[in-house]
């Protein structure tokens, strides 16, 4: 049995990790932290998880068991402090914060507003998107779990394959439930009274996931660029919106081609993802709905082209494939397991 340590287990992502791992046949949480809930048993905080009656929250500063796989479901600054210590002690680490997703220090500090104090570890961090970096993840000791918005945006763009060099620009209109947009924040802008019967954009042209999408969506090519950047590569704009629901992200990805859209794009995408266990290409973009992916690790996709425009619609559960589920998928690969283990039934 693989021992699991979860730092920040008292948050939404930590709870999701606990929920999925209770059904995992090869892994078991043995150490969890939350400075807020230290000393309490899991059911005292999450009554819906009585299976963990004997597991109590510790503080972040307490040492976790040797040989455990450490999940960091912690804020960015906390992950920057914890990751070096855990790696030095020989733990396999999966970081669910944004601290090691952007391999450009200045870009990270600009969008996150945080000084990167452990950038020397960036060369060791494998970006944890199995569909793209599966072989690297299998041999990794340190994985940076992708963000939720990037997961729903990068995968459709990645599987364009060689067609990516024909792209002129991409505009992504993404809509998230409050568990993805607000996370654990107590910002009043994400409170019930602010989201009920309401709908709005936020962090326009300054969302921290924008450079993550721009960098990781075009492997082997000049990366997507922002409107202010004087570099090669097609432009990519990303705008997030807040939905008055709890979980799920639906992204509408508008691709403008340099010429006519590829006539065989549907067939190309179907072949490209045919071996991917958690990607599903549907017959049309209208069939992509949040209620088909909520509480699953699946990504649903649908596309249609007209002239020089292709629209791809994607849907994910931000707490599963956008966070905890993808982290467990990465753990499975790191530990030599089938990546689907523990993720096909909640």
Buried (B, 14 or more C-beta within 10 A) or exposed (E): EBBBBBBBBBBBBBBBBBBBBBEBEBBBBBBBBBEEBBEBBBBEBBEEBEBBEEBBBBEBEEEBEEEBBBBBBBBBBBBBBBBBBBBEEEBBBBBBBBBBBBBBEEBBBEBBEBEBEBBEBBEBBBBBBBBBBBEBBBEBBBBBBBBBBBBBBBBBBBBBEEBBEBBEBBBBBBBBBBBBBBBBEEEEEBEEEBBEEEEEEBBEEEBBBBBBBBBBBBEEBEBBBBEEBEEEBBBBBBBBBBBBBBBBBBBBBBBBBEEEBBEEBBEBBEEBBEEBBBBBBBEEBEBBBBEBBBBBBBBBBBBBBEEBEBBBBBBBBBBBBBBBBBBBBBBBBBBEBEBEBBBEEE
